[in-house]
Amino acid sequence: MNAAVLISGGGTTLRNFLQKKSAGELDIDFKLVIASNPESGGLVYADEADIPTKVVCRKNCQSAESFSDLIFSPCRNAGVDYVLMGGFLKHVLIPSDFTNRVVNIHPALIPAFSGKGFFGLHVHEAVLAYGAKVSGCTVHFVDNEYDHGPILLQRVVPVEEDDTPESLAKRVFEAECEAYPEALRLLASGFVRVEDRKVFL
């Protein structure tokens, strides 16, 4: 399976992918890494793995359509099967030829604690403020709404009474590190079918 990875920050999800691939647990050829931030730490991981990189800043684009084109044209040219969001914090329009080919992971159980503004520690702060007893992560296909596309896989983690946003984030990220690669292995198997909002394995 050929993939491109979209990043904005530290690149911890990309690093996890590369570690899983090195361990023989993920059979993916990473063709391209695109960052929305030239200071993204994930660019270092890509360089170390000899993956071609590109930086596309939203503020330099005149429209949402031009931003989308600058993201997805290189992905087409690289011949990727899927585009994987790994901490990509910019909203991007999904072209029709990439419907159900863009995948994201969200650090909560969608549809709870999701949508615009729910990213990073904001998610875990909201979970604790609400008094939720469980949280987790969701791997989903991306459409043109925040955290809205069909759900591929979810994993649940407990919320402990003494949790802080940081401790909960750590527990959820540990689940993410297993859930996202598992979802990619399912996609690579070819046995994933999407009908409306439902994903069948």
N, C-alpha and C positions, 0 to 999 in steps of 0.2 A: 504494500500500500504506500503510495506517495502522498506526502502531506506538506503543507506550509503551516507555520506557526505564527500567530499574531501576538505581540507582547507590548506592554507599556512600561512595566516597572522592573523589578529585580530579576524576573525570569525564573522563579523557583519552579513553576510548572514545566517549563522547557528543560530545566536541569533534571527534573524527575524523569521526563521522557527519555532523556539521553542516558541517564543511569539505568533505566529499565532496558533500553536497547543494548547497552554495553553488557548487561547481565544476561542477555539472551531472552528477555521476557517480553520484548516488544519488537515485532518485525515490521518496522516502518522506515522508509527512506525519506528523511527530511530534506526537501528540495530547497526550502527558502524560509527565512525568518524575516518578518516585517515588523518594525517597531514604530509606534506612534510618537516616540520620544527619543531624541538622539542620545540622551543620557541613560537610557535603559540599561541596567546591569545585565540583562539577558543577552545583549549583543556580544558580551564577552564569552558567554557559554557557546553561542553560535560560532564565533570565530575559532574558539578552541576545538570545536568539532568540525571545522572546515565546511560549515554550512553558509551559503551565500546569504547576505543580509541586505536589507533596504530600509530606509527610514522615510516614513510618510507622515508629515505633520498636518493635522487637521487645519490649523490656523493659516497654513499656506495655500489652502484650497478654497476656491471661490464658492463652491457649492457642495452639498452632500453627495451629489452625483459624481462630481469630479474626484472627491475623496474616495468614493467607492471604486471608481475606475482605476485610480492609482494603486489601490489595494489588490483588486482582483485581476487586473490585466497581467501583472507578473505571475500570479498564481496559474492563470491559463497557460501562459508561455512556458511555465515550469512543468506543466502536465500533471498537476496534483489531483488526487482523487478527493481529498478532504482538506479543508482549512480549519485549523484547530486554534481556538482562542485560549490563550494562557495568561490571564490577567490583563486582557486588552480592555482598556477603560473608555474607548471612544465608540460612540454609536456609529455604525456603518450600515448603509443600505445593502441588502443582499440581492445580487443579480439573479434573474430567473434561472440561469443555467447552474447556479450554485444552491438552489433550493434543496434542503435536506443534505447539504454537503458542507455546511459550516457548523462546527460543534463547539460548545462552551461548557465550562463547569462553574456552578454557582455555589457559594459556601453556605447554603441553607436548603431547606426542603421546599422547593417551589410548589405551589404558589405563595407560601408563607415567606415573609421577609425578603421580598424580591421586587424588582422594578427599579425605576430611576432613583438614584441616590443610595441604593443598597449595594455597597461594595466595601471590601476590606473590613476594618473593625466596626464600621457603621452597622453591618449586618449583625455581628455578635453582640454589640451594645443593645440593639433592638430586641434580640432574642432574650437577653437577660432582663431587660426592662419589662418585657411582657410576662416574664415568669414561665416561659416554655420549659417543659421537662425533657424534651429531646430536640436536637437539631441535626445537622448532617450536611450532605452535599448532593447536588443534582447535576448530572450530565445531560445536556439537552441540545437539540438542534436549534439553530439561531434563525429567527425571522426578523422582521423589521420593527418589532417591539422589544423593549427591555425584558429579558428573562422570561420569554413567552413561548418559545417554540416547543415542539413535541419532546416529551421526556424519554430519554433513552435508558437511564439508570439512576437510582438513588441509593444512598447509604445513610444509615441513622447512627448518631452518636448520642450518648447521654449528656445532659446538662447537670453538672454537679452543683451542690448548694454553695460551695465556696468559689465557684468559677469567677474569673475576671474575663473581660473581652479577650485578653491576650491568651489566657489558658484555654478558653473555648476555641479560639482561632487555631491554636496548636493542635488540638484534638481533631478538629474538623479537617485541617490540612493533612493530617496523617491519613484520614479516610480518603481524602481527595487523591492522595498519591497512589492509592490502590484502585479507586473507582474509575479514574479517568483512563488509565491504561487498560483496565478490564473492558471499558466501553469501546475503546479503539480495537481491541482484539475481536470484539463482537462485530464491529463494522468490517474489519478485514476478512472475517469469515464469510461474508456475503449473505448471511442469513438474517439480515435486518430489513424489515418491511415497514413503511410508514403509510398509514391510511388516516387522513384527516389529522386529528391530534393524537392518534394512538400509534405506538411503536410495537410491532410484533417481532419476537425473536424466534 
